[in-house]
Amino acid sequence: MPSIEKNTDTLLKKKIKKFLFIRPNNLKYYKLAFSHSSLSSNTDNKLNNERLEFLGDSVLSLVVAKLLFLQYPDKREGFLTELKARYIKREHLNKVGKQLGLHHFLNYKGNFNFEHQHILGNAFEALIGAIFLDKGFDAVIKFWQRLVAEGIIDQEEIQQDINYKGELINYSQKNNLRLQFLDEELKENKKHFFLTTVFLDEKIISSGKGLSKKDAQKEAAKIAYLKLIAHDSH
């Protein structure tokens, strides 16, 4: 007669396969990834997921860096750094962990508010560490790509709020160019709006409109930055 532990392991494997899109080879890594530090003493981190979280953090950074490097062959280092930071920031990993339903896998003691703590983001990093140890680097890449395909990681949402003004400032500094933003408040058909013109070394690069100065600068910076990147890629 199969042991209770064996039946439990079989159920966990099926649960991981169904909800996390992973076929575990060595279940011990995943059990550890789902063991919160509240289950062990402060000094006994071999029995919780903190070490796997540490590993997963580094693996995840490399995975995202590689995928962005391949996805944007013409983008500069500053752009890639900004985008990578958005993917691996704690708030985003918490969201991914929640959408994966990691709170249904996590073992812990006490009461936690998963909405306001980083437990699920940490558990996601630990899961990445577990996949890396169990199946290797390429498996982590495939897992990340599956999350994108399933809409759990929303690339459009991540990329739509890139700080183009910051990227433009970095570009101008690296190329020793003088950057200026000229803001004007205008009126058209009884409506007020702002017009921002971007200058690089006294030359007009772009202009943008918006209902606020911030929106106008953002639009102008985006147009200028994309124009400069397109020019540099030729």
C-alpha positions, 0 to 999 in steps of 0.5 A, a space after each residue: 500500500 502506497 505511503 501517505 507521503 508518496 500520495 502527497 508527493 504525487 498530488 503535489 506534482 500534479 498540482 505543480 504541473 497543472 497550475 505552474 506549467 512545470 514537470 518536476 524531476 526532483 520534488 524536494 526543491 519545490 517543497 523547499 521553495 514553498 516553505 516560508 521562514 516562519 516554519 523554521 527558526 531564524 538560524 535554520 534557513 536550510 529548512 525554508 526558502 530563503 536560500 532558494 530566493 537568493 539563488 532565484 533572484 540572480 537567475 531571474 535577473 540573468 534570464 530577463 537580461 538575456 531575453 531583453 538583449 535578444 528582443 531589442 538588438 538595437 536598444 542601448 544599455 540604459 533602455 535595457 536596464 530600465 526595462 529589466 528593473 521593471 520586470 524584476 522589481 518587487 511589486 511586479 514579482 508580487 503580482 506574478 506570484 499572486 496570479 500564479 496562485 502561489 499562496 495556495 502552495 506556500 506553507 507557513 505559520 501565522 497570519 499573513 496579508 498577501 496584499 501588503 507583504 512581499 511573501 509571494 514575490 519572494 516565493 516566486 524567486 524561490 520557485 525560479 531557484 527550484 526550477 534552475 536546480 531541478 531542470 537548468 537555465 533553459 527551463 527557467 527561460 521556457 517557464 518565463 516565456 510560458 508566463 508571458 504567453 499565458 498573460 501572467 506577465 504582461 509585457 505591454 503593461 511593463 513597457 508602456 510606462 518607460 521613463 523616456 525623459 530619463 532615457 533621453 537624459 542618459 543619452 545626452 550625457 553619454 554623448 556629451 550633448 546639451 539637452 533642453 526642454 522648452 515648455 509653452 502654455 498655449 490656447 486653442 479653441 478656448 482650451 489650454 494645453 502645453 507644448 514642449 520642444 526638445 533641443 539637443 545642442 540647440 537643434 530641435 529634435 521633437 515636440 509634444 503636446 499634453 494637457 499638463 506640462 508633464 504629459 507634454 514633456 513625456 510625449 516630446 521625450 518619447 518621440 525624441 528618444 525613439 528618433 535618436 535610437 532609430 537613427 543610431 541603429 542605421 
